[in-house]
Amino acid sequence: VQKVKSKAIFSGTFDPFTIGHADIVDRALKIFDEIIIAIGKNNEKKSCLLSVDKRIELITDIYKANNHVKVLAYDGLTADLMKKELANTLVRGVRTIADIEYERQMADVNRKCLGVETLLLFSNQDYSHVSSSIVRELLHYGQDVTSFFPNGIDINKYLIK
């Protein structure tokens, strides 16, 4: 009997993709054969640190040596992307109680209305203080954020000029 290939989607805006996001991907790869990092185009976000193309480039650079990770951008419902990509699970990372409440509600809706299962992974306590919005704010004030990025990624290479 051959094992069915499992594929999960890790979706978000990832503006920017941090060491916390990378930790979730690395841990999810221990569960699934393939992780698709899906960058949602969020029209409600007024200002972005990185263009969608630069986010794709950054994440692709991080995982260029790993053929079990695919990076793409999408517009619309994540459930539609899951059907298109033949993914069976949505992976989400949670850092706080507020994250848990929000993700539980979304997981319930996704399961009931769209037939999508969600796997919540709690953030590693070493990274639970890291969020994209905090990184954006620190960058705004000229602070060094090197430690918030995986594999020695230099965020300045990807910034919108």
N, C-alpha and C positions, 0 to 999 in steps of 0.2 A: 504494500500500500504506500503510495506516494503522498507526502504531506502537501496539503493545499497551501499555496503561497498566500501569506497574509500581508495586507497592505493597509496602512493607516494614514490619515491626513492630520497634520498639525497645522492648524490655520490661525492666522492673526494678521495684524498690520506690520508687526516687526519693524517698527520705526524708532530706533534701530534694533536689530537682532543682537541680543546680549548673551553673556555667559550663562544666564539663567535659562534662556531659550535653548541654548546648545545642550545644557544639562538634561532638559526634558527630551530632546531628540536622542541623545546618547542613551538614555535609559529606555526610551521607547524602542530603540533598535534591539534591545535585549528581548523584547516581547514580539515584535513584528519583523518580517523579512525586509520590508521596505517602508520608508517614511517619506511622504510627500509633504514638503514644507510649502504651504499654499498661502501666498500673500494676497489678502483681500484688499480690493480697492475700495477704501472707505471714503465715500463722498462727504461724510459729515465732519471729517477731520479737516480743519481749515488750513493749518500749516504743517507741512511735513519737514522733518530734518533731511530725509533722503527721498529721492524720487523712487518710484517703484522699480525702475530699471537698475538703479544703484543698490536697492535692497536685494534684488535678484543677484547682482554681481557679488555683493558682500557675502551672502549666504552660500553661493556657489563656490566662492573662494575658500570658505571654511571647510566645505565638504567635497572639494574637488578630488580627493583621493578615496572617497567612499562611494562606491557604485550602488549602495543601498539607500541613498538619499537623492531625491529629485526635488528641484525647486521650480515653482511656477507662480504666476500671478493669475488671479481670476476675478470675475465680476459676477455678482448674483449670489444665489444660495449655495452654501457649502455642501448641502445634501445633493444638489445637482452635480457639483464637481465630483463628489464621491461616487455617484453612479457612473459618470463619464470615465473616471479613473479606476473603476472596479475596486474601490477601497471599502473595507467592511467596518472600520472604526474611526471615530474622531478622537484624537488625543488632545487634551487640554491641560495646561499647567495651572496650579492654584497656589497662591502665596498667603492669602489672608482669609479670614472668615467671610468678608464681603465677597471675595472671589468665589468661595464655595457656594454661597447663596445664589449668586448670579449664574454660575456654571451649572448648578443643579437645575435651576429653572430652564435654562437653555437645553440641557440634556433631556429633561422631561418633554419639552416641546419637540425636539428633534426625534425622539423615540416614538412619541405618540402620533405626531403628524407626518413624519417623514420616514420612519422606520430605521433611523440611524442610532447606533449605539455610541456612547461616549465613555472614554476612559480618562479619569482625572488622575493626574500625577501631582503629588505634593512637591513643591519646590524643595530642593536641598537647602537645609538651614543656612549653609554658607552663602547662598545666593538669594535668600528670601527678601532681602532689602533692596535687591536690584530690580528696577523697572525701567522700561523705555522712557517713560515720562521724566523720571529722575535723571536719567542719563542726558536727555535733551536739555533739562534745566541746568545741569552742571556744565554742559558744553556752552550753553548761552552765556554763562558767567566765566568762561575761559578756564574752567577747571580741567585737570588731567583725569580722563576717564579710561585710560588704558586698561586698568584692572577689570573693567566691566565687559571686556570683549574676549572671545576665545581665540586661541592659537596666535596670540600676538598681533591680531588684526589692528591696523592703524585706521581709525574711523575717518581721519582727515582725507584719506585717499578717496572716500566715497561721498563726502559732503557736497551739497548743492552749492555751487560757487556763484 
